Amino acid sequence: MSTSDSNPSSHAGQRGESAAAGAASAADAKTVAGAAAFSKFIAVLQLVADAETPPNVAKLSAASGYPRPTVHRIVAALQAEGLIVGAGSGTTFGLGPRLVNLASRSWERSDLRLAAVDALMELRNLTSETIHLAVPSQGEMVYIEKLESPHAVRMASRIGTRVSLTSSSVGKAYLATLGVAEREALLKDAPLRRFTEHTLTTLDEVRTEVIATQQRGYAEDREENEIAISCYGAAIRGADGRALGCVSISMPTFRLERDAQTRYIEPLLAACRTIAARLGPASER
């Protein structure tokens, strides 16, 4: 007989370890289940945020792939927390005041946005065109600041708009700062959607464009994201050369001036350098 067989305390220890392991497994299962449910809530919330017009439950169900009863429960919970509100007749939904409040606090406390705001305003005043500040987020770029052009014809974008890495000037500017392995990992999962007849839709085209962006020092969007809209983009580089964010100048193509280097690109690059300098040691994080 082994020592463990003859020792009651050993049996108790083994039972305790088994119970602990079982409890841990149960806790892990609950954690995973909770994470899955949370992901569904976020997915529905994102669909509400991205919709051009307030969606109803049927549209949210179709877009998410979740059954209607599931979407009903998610919508009810989001409404209870003030994250979405009923719109129109009450059967469609828009973002709620609590979410807007959370977002505004995030913008107000963003070191990048605070460091950039003066330079962005100067850039807007110099060019008289729309200026965006964007950061990478889950394989896309998201606008965290927008300064409108004083002209009557303006961009339809807004703070929180997500744009493609491969069709937008801010996305290309960001890709151009990455090492080959990191860039290829992102491109492997990129959807390469065709937004216009000018959109790049093959990886080889995108790779060629990224190399051209690296050589120029700035990115171009030649009506690739939206017809009749042209953009120039550049990265705000930290001390390690990585992009902390990207800035773009966007304008209707008919308003694009011939001397782009002097009119847009040099002020854009100067603004990015100014923002990086204002971040100081923070740009090394």
C-alpha positions in Angstrom: 0.0 0.0 0.0 1.3 3.4 -0.9 1.7 6.2 1.6 -1.1 8.2 0.0 -3.4 5.2 0.3 -2.9 4.9 4.0 -2.9 8.6 4.8 -6.4 10.1 5.3 -5.1 13.6 5.1 -3.7 12.8 1.7 -7.2 11.7 0.5 -8.6 14.9 1.9 -5.9 17.0 0.1 -6.7 15.2 -3.1 -10.4 15.8 -2.7 -9.7 19.5 -1.9 -7.5 19.8 -5.0 -10.2 18.2 -7.1 -12.9 20.5 -5.7 -10.6 23.5 -6.3 -10.0 22.4 -9.9 -13.7 21.9 -10.5 -14.5 25.3 -9.0 -11.8 26.9 -11.2 -13.2 25.1 -14.3 -16.7 26.3 -13.4 -15.4 29.9 -12.9 -13.5 29.7 -16.2 -16.7 28.5 -18.0 -18.7 31.4 -16.4 -16.0 33.9 -17.5 -16.0 32.6 -21.1 -19.8 32.7 -21.1 -19.8 36.2 -19.7 -17.3 37.3 -22.3 -19.4 35.9 -25.1 -22.5 37.7 -23.9 -20.6 40.9 -23.5 -19.3 40.6 -27.1 -22.9 40.3 -28.3 -23.8 43.4 -26.5 -20.9 45.3 -28.0 -21.7 44.0 -31.4 -25.3 45.3 -31.3 -24.1 48.6 -29.8 -21.6 49.0 -32.7 -24.3 48.3 -35.2 -26.5 51.0 -33.8 -23.6 53.4 -33.8 -22.6 52.6 -37.4 -26.1 52.6 -38.9 -26.8 55.5 -41.3 -30.4 55.6 -40.1 -31.7 54.3 -36.7 -32.2 50.5 -37.0 -35.0 48.4 -35.6 -34.7 45.0 -34.0 -35.2 43.2 -37.3 -32.3 45.0 -39.0 -30.1 44.5 -35.9 -30.9 40.8 -36.0 -30.2 40.5 -39.7 -26.9 42.4 -39.4 -25.7 40.6 -36.3 -26.9 37.1 -37.1 -28.4 36.9 -33.6 -32.0 35.6 -33.2 -34.7 38.3 -32.7 -35.4 37.3 -29.1 -31.7 37.6 -28.2 -31.6 41.1 -29.9 -34.7 42.1 -28.0 -33.1 41.2 -24.7 -29.8 43.0 -25.6 -31.7 46.1 -26.8 -33.7 46.2 -23.5 -30.6 45.9 -21.4 -28.8 48.6 -23.4 -31.8 50.9 -23.1 -31.9 50.3 -19.3 -28.3 51.4 -19.0 -28.9 54.5 -21.1 -26.5 53.3 -23.8 -29.2 53.4 -26.5 -32.5 55.2 -26.8 -35.6 54.7 -28.8 -35.8 56.9 -31.9 -38.7 58.1 -34.0 -41.7 55.9 -33.1 -39.7 54.1 -30.5 -39.2 51.0 -32.6 -35.8 52.1 -33.9 -32.7 53.0 -31.8 -29.9 55.5 -31.6 -27.0 56.1 -29.2 -28.0 57.1 -25.7 -26.8 60.0 -23.5 -24.7 57.8 -21.2 -22.6 56.5 -24.1 -22.2 60.1 -25.4 -21.1 61.2 -22.0 -18.6 58.4 -21.7 -17.2 59.1 -25.1 -16.9 62.8 -24.4 -14.9 62.1 -21.2 -12.6 59.9 -23.2 -12.0 62.6 -25.8 -11.4 65.2 -23.2 -8.8 63.1 -21.4 -7.0 61.9 -24.5 -3.4 63.0 -24.3 -3.1 62.8 -28.1 -6.2 64.9 -28.8 -5.2 67.5 -26.2 -1.6 67.7 -27.7 -3.0 67.9 -31.2 -5.9 70.3 -31.0 -3.9 73.6 -31.6 -1.9 72.2 -34.4 -5.1 70.8 -36.0 -6.8 74.1 -35.8 -3.8 75.8 -37.4 -3.8 73.2 -40.2 -7.5 73.7 -40.8 -7.1 77.5 -40.9 -4.1 77.2 -43.3 -5.8 74.9 -45.7 -9.5 75.8 -45.2 -10.3 72.0 -45.5 -11.6 69.3 -43.2 -9.0 67.9 -40.8 -9.3 64.4 -39.1 -7.2 62.9 -36.3 -7.4 59.1 -36.3 -6.0 56.2 -34.2 -5.9 52.5 -35.0 -8.6 50.3 -33.6 -9.3 46.6 -34.2 -7.9 46.5 -37.8 -9.4 49.9 -38.8 -8.8 53.6 -38.1 -11.3 55.6 -36.0 -11.6 59.4 -36.0 -11.2 60.9 -32.5 -11.3 64.5 -33.7 -12.7 66.4 -36.7 -12.4 70.1 -37.6 -14.8 71.1 -40.3 -13.9 73.1 -43.4 -15.4 76.6 -43.5 -16.5 75.9 -47.1 -20.1 75.0 -47.9 -19.2 71.6 -49.3 -18.0 69.4 -46.4 -17.2 65.9 -45.4 -20.0 63.6 -44.1 -17.7 61.9 -41.5 -18.0 62.4 -37.8 -16.0 61.6 -34.6 -16.2 57.9 -34.1 -16.4 57.1 -37.8 -14.3 54.0 -38.6 -12.4 53.8 -41.9 -10.5 51.1 -43.7 -6.7 50.7 -43.3 -6.3 50.1 -47.1 -8.6 52.8 -48.6 -8.1 55.8 -46.3 -5.1 58.1 -46.2 -4.9 57.8 -42.4 -4.9 54.0 -42.7 -2.2 53.9 -45.3 -0.1 56.4 -43.3 -0.4 54.0 -40.3 0.5 50.9 -42.3 3.6 52.6 -43.7 5.0 53.0 -40.1 4.8 49.3 -39.3 7.3 46.5 -39.7 6.7 44.0 -42.5 5.5 41.2 -40.2 3.1 43.4 -38.3 1.8 45.0 -41.4 1.3 41.6 -43.2 -0.6 40.3 -40.2 -3.1 43.2 -40.4 -3.4 42.9 -44.2 -4.1 39.2 -44.0 -7.3 40.0 -42.2 -8.2 43.2 -44.1 -11.5 42.8 -45.9 -10.3 44.9 -49.0 -13.8 46.1 -49.7 -14.5 48.1 -52.9 -15.9 51.5 -51.9 -15.5 53.1 -55.3 -14.1 52.3 -58.7 -10.7 53.6 -57.5 -10.4 51.4 -54.3 -7.4 49.1 -54.1 -8.8 45.6 -53.8 -5.7 43.3 -54.0 -2.9 42.8 -51.5 -0.3 43.5 -54.1 -1.8 46.9 -54.9 -2.0 47.8 -51.2 1.7 46.7 -50.7 2.8 48.8 -53.6 0.9 51.8 -52.2 2.3 51.4 -48.8 5.9 51.4 -50.2 5.0 54.5 -52.2 3.7 56.1 -49.0 6.9 55.3 -47.1 9.0 56.8 -49.9 6.8 60.0 -50.1 6.5 60.4 -46.4 2.7 60.9 -46.7 -0.3 58.9 -47.9 -2.9 59.7 -50.6 -6.6 58.7 -50.9 -7.5 59.4 -54.5 -11.3 59.0 -54.3 -10.7 55.4 -52.9 -12.9 55.8 -49.9 -15.5 58.1 -51.3 -16.2 59.3 -54.8 -15.2 63.0 -55.4 -13.3 63.2 -52.1 -9.5 63.3 -52.0 -7.3 63.2 -48.9 -3.7 63.4 -47.8 -2.6 61.7 -44.6 0.5 61.5 -42.4 1.5 59.8 -39.2 2.3 61.3 -35.8 5.4 59.4 -35.0 6.6 58.5 -31.5 10.3 58.3 -30.5 10.4 54.7 -31.7 9.0 55.7 -35.1 5.7 54.0 -34.6 2.5 55.9 -35.3 0.7 57.4 -32.2 -2.1 58.5 -34.5 -2.6 60.0 -38.0 -3.8 63.3 -39.4 -5.6 63.8 -42.7 -6.7 66.7 -44.9 -9.8 66.0 -46.9 -11.5 68.0 -49.6 -13.8 67.6 -52.6 -11.6 66.7 -55.5 -12.9 69.7 -57.6 -11.4 72.0 -54.9 -8.0 70.3 -55.0 -5.3 72.8 -55.8 -2.4 72.0 -58.1 0.4 72.9 -55.8 -0.4 70.1 -53.3 3.1 70.0 -51.9 3.0 73.6 -50.6 -0.7 73.9 -50.1 -1.4 70.7 -48.2 1.5 68.3 -47.7 4.1 70.6 -46.1 1.6 72.0 -43.5 0.4 68.5 -42.8 3.8 67.1 -42.1 4.7 70.2 -40.0 1.5 69.7 -37.9 2.4 66.0 -37.3 5.9 67.0 -36.1 4.4 69.7 -33.8 2.0 67.3 -32.2 4.8 64.7 -31.7 7.0 67.3 -30.1 4.1 68.4 -27.8 3.6 64.9 -26.6 7.3 64.8 -25.5 8.2 61.9 -23.4 4.6 60.6 -23.7 5.4 59.8 -27.4 7.8 57.1 -26.2 5.1 55.1 -24.6 
